């Protein structure tokens, strides 16, 4: 695993937490923030996956 994969996964987890808190408290802004964090985290993880694939090839 490279740093992009780790940081992307961490960002996704933070996003899930923010989304859950936003839903629970009825705070739409925080819920959307969580969703955006999850998408950004997935994108960073995908970048890390791509780097790993290139390194192995």
MDTraj code that builds the backbone (N, CA, C; nanometers):
import mdtraj as md
import numpy as np

residues = "UNK UNK UNK UNK UNK UNK UNK UNK UNK UNK UNK UNK UNK UNK UNK UNK UNK UNK UNK UNK UNK UNK UNK UNK UNK UNK UNK UNK UNK UNK UNK UNK UNK UNK UNK UNK UNK UNK UNK UNK UNK UNK UNK UNK UNK UNK UNK UNK UNK UNK UNK UNK UNK UNK UNK UNK UNK".split()
xyz = np.array([
    [0.0838, -0.1190, 0.0000],
    [0.0000, 0.0000, 0.0000],
    [0.0879, 0.1249, 0.0000],
    [0.0481, 0.2215, -0.0790],
    [0.1220, 0.3468, -0.0807],
    [0.0437, 0.4539, -0.0046],
    [0.1051, 0.5703, 0.0103],
    [0.0446, 0.6749, 0.0932],
    [-0.0883, 0.7248, 0.0368],
    [-0.1052, 0.7245, -0.0944],
    [-0.2313, 0.7697, -0.1522],
    [-0.3450, 0.6736, -0.1183],
    [-0.3156, 0.5456, -0.1176],
    [-0.4177, 0.4480, -0.0812],
    [-0.4593, 0.4655, 0.0645],
    [-0.3618, 0.4848, 0.1518],
    [-0.3895, 0.4995, 0.2944],
    [-0.4670, 0.6283, 0.3213],
    [-0.4195, 0.7378, 0.2655],
    [-0.4854, 0.8662, 0.2888],
    [-0.6247, 0.8689, 0.2262],
    [-0.6407, 0.8058, 0.1116],
    [-0.7719, 0.7985, 0.0476],
    [-0.8706, 0.7205, 0.1321],
    [-0.8260, 0.6093, 0.1868],
    [-0.9123, 0.5287, 0.2732],
    [-0.9490, 0.6057, 0.4001],
    [-0.8516, 0.6759, 0.4572],
    [-0.8779, 0.7559, 0.5777],
    [-0.9793, 0.8662, 0.5482],
    [-0.9671, 0.9284, 0.4338],
    [-1.0598, 1.0357, 0.3959],
    [-1.2016, 0.9796, 0.3775],
    [-1.2113, 0.8609, 0.3194],
    [-1.3422, 0.7974, 0.3039],
    [-1.4068, 0.7708, 0.4397],
    [-1.3274, 0.7233, 0.5348],
    [-1.3795, 0.6949, 0.6693],
    [-1.4276, 0.8239, 0.7354],
    [-1.3473, 0.9306, 0.7252],
    [-1.3894, 1.0589, 0.7818],
    [-1.5197, 1.1058, 0.7170],
    [-1.5307, 1.0841, 0.5883],
    [-1.6526, 1.1221, 0.5172],
    [-1.7736, 1.0449, 0.5652],
    [-1.7560, 0.9153, 0.5874],
    [-1.8675, 0.8340, 0.6373],
    [-1.9119, 0.8818, 0.7754],
    [-1.8144, 0.9167, 0.8597],
    [-1.8468, 0.9657, 0.9937],
    [-1.9223, 1.0984, 0.9835],
    [-1.8727, 1.1897, 0.9032],
    [-1.9397, 1.3192, 0.8872],
    [-2.0799, 1.3033, 0.8306],
    [-2.0953, 1.2142, 0.7352],
    [-2.2269, 1.1911, 0.6760],
    [-2.3231, 1.1363, 0.7819],
    [-2.2771, 1.0399, 0.8596],
    [-2.3620, 0.9809, 0.9633],
    [-2.4012, 1.0845, 1.0684],
    [-2.3061, 1.1667, 1.1100],
    [-2.3359, 1.2709, 1.2086],
    [-2.4355, 1.3708, 1.1503],
    [-2.4153, 1.4084, 1.0258],
    [-2.5074, 1.5010, 0.9599],
    [-2.6481, 1.4457, 0.9517],
    [-2.6598, 1.3175, 0.9190],
    [-2.7928, 1.2543, 0.9124],
    [-2.8577, 1.2504, 1.0496],
    [-2.7788, 1.2121, 1.1489],
    [-2.8322, 1.1978, 1.2847],
    [-2.8797, 1.3316, 1.3401],
    [-2.8025, 1.4357, 1.3156],
    [-2.8361, 1.5663, 1.3712],
    [-2.9266, 1.6479, 1.2795],
    [-2.9514, 1.5998, 1.1599],
    [-3.0350, 1.6729, 1.0660],
    [-2.9607, 1.7880, 1.0003],
    [-2.8289, 1.7842, 1.0031],
    [-2.7462, 1.8896, 0.9458],
    [-2.7097, 1.8506, 0.8026],
    [-2.7825, 1.9051, 0.7063],
    [-2.7631, 1.8693, 0.5661],
    [-2.6251, 1.9102, 0.5166],
    [-2.5748, 2.0227, 0.5664],
    [-2.4425, 2.0700, 0.5238],
    [-2.3336, 1.9689, 0.5600],
    [-2.3395, 1.9175, 0.6806],
    [-2.2382, 1.8215, 0.7250],
    [-2.2544, 1.6888, 0.6503],
    [-2.3775, 1.6522, 0.6231],
    [-2.4018, 1.5288, 0.5486],
    [-2.3417, 1.5383, 0.4081],
    [-2.3610, 1.6519, 0.3430],
    [-2.3054, 1.6721, 0.2088],
    [-2.1529, 1.6763, 0.2153],
    [-2.0993, 1.7414, 0.3184],
    [-1.9539, 1.7462, 0.3359],
    [-1.8982, 1.6045, 0.3444],
    [-1.9673, 1.5178, 0.4172],
    [-1.9245, 1.3791, 0.4298],
    [-1.9272, 1.3060, 0.2973],
    [-2.0301, 1.3308, 0.2192],
    [-2.0393, 1.2665, 0.0886],
    [-1.9256, 1.3121, -0.0030],
    [-1.8949, 1.4419, 0.0009],
    [-1.7860, 1.4953, -0.0809],
    [-1.6524, 1.4350, -0.0363],
    [-1.6324, 1.4232, 0.0950],
    [-1.5088, 1.3634, 0.1462],
    [-1.4947, 1.2194, 0.0985],
    [-1.6040, 1.1477, 0.0958],
    [-1.5983, 1.0087, 0.0515],
    [-1.5577, 0.9989, -0.0955],
    [-1.6127, 1.0860, -0.1775],
    [-1.5786, 1.0850, -0.3197],
    [-1.4315, 1.1221, -0.3390],
    [-1.3861, 1.2246, -0.2666],
    [-1.2459, 1.2661, -0.2766],
    [-1.1533, 1.1543, -0.2281],
    [-1.1927, 1.0881, -0.1204],
    [-1.1130, 0.9778, -0.0686],
    [-1.1047, 0.8626, -0.1662],
    [-1.2162, 0.8321, -0.2297],
    [-1.2162, 0.7234, -0.3279],
    [-1.1278, 0.7583, -0.4466],
    [-1.1322, 0.8844, -0.4884],
    [-1.0488, 0.9271, -0.6010],
    [-0.9001, 0.9132, -0.5649],
    [-0.8642, 0.9527, -0.4437],
    [-0.7238, 0.9427, -0.4027],
    [-0.6812, 0.7960, -0.3908],
    [-0.7713, 0.7122, -0.3406],
    [-0.7404, 0.5693, -0.3305],
    [-0.7223, 0.5098, -0.4697],
    [-0.8069, 0.5496, -0.5636],
    [-0.7939, 0.5011, -0.7004],
    [-0.6608, 0.5430, -0.7611],
    [-0.6174, 0.6652, -0.7323],
    [-0.4876, 0.7118, -0.7794],
    [-0.3768, 0.6232, -0.7222],
    [-0.3863, 0.5919, -0.5941],
    [-0.2881, 0.5048, -0.5313],
    [-0.2883, 0.3654, -0.5909],
    [-0.4078, 0.3148, -0.6198],
    [-0.4187, 0.1833, -0.6831],
    [-0.3516, 0.1843, -0.8205],
    [-0.3736, 0.2924, -0.8950],
    [-0.3134, 0.3051, -1.0267],
    [-0.1614, 0.3100, -1.0169],
    [-0.1100, 0.3838, -0.9197],
    [0.0353, 0.3924, -0.9012],
    [0.0931, 0.2542, -0.8689],
    [0.0238, 0.1788, -0.7853],
    [0.0696, 0.0434, -0.7506],
    [0.0710, -0.0458, -0.8741],
    [-0.0338, -0.0353, -0.9557],
    [-0.0413, -0.1179, -1.0761],
    [0.0724, -0.0849, -1.1728],
    [0.1023, 0.0445, -1.1857],
    [0.2105, 0.0855, -1.2750],
    [0.3444, 0.0364, -1.2210],
    [0.3607, 0.0442, -1.0909],
    [0.4863, 0.0007, -1.0288],
    [0.5094, -0.1489, -1.0509],
    [0.4033, -0.2271, -1.0441],
    [0.4141, -0.3717, -1.0602],
    [0.4309, -0.4132, -1.2056],
    [0.3890, -0.3276, -1.2944],
    [0.3933, -0.3630, -1.4394],
    [0.5309, -0.3479, -1.4979],
])
top = md.Topology()
chain = top.add_chain()
for i, resn in enumerate(residues, 1):
    res = top.add_residue(resn, chain, resSeq=i)
    for name in ("N", "CA", "C"):
        top.add_atom(name, md.element.get_by_symbol(name[0]), res)
traj = md.Trajectory(xyz[None], top)
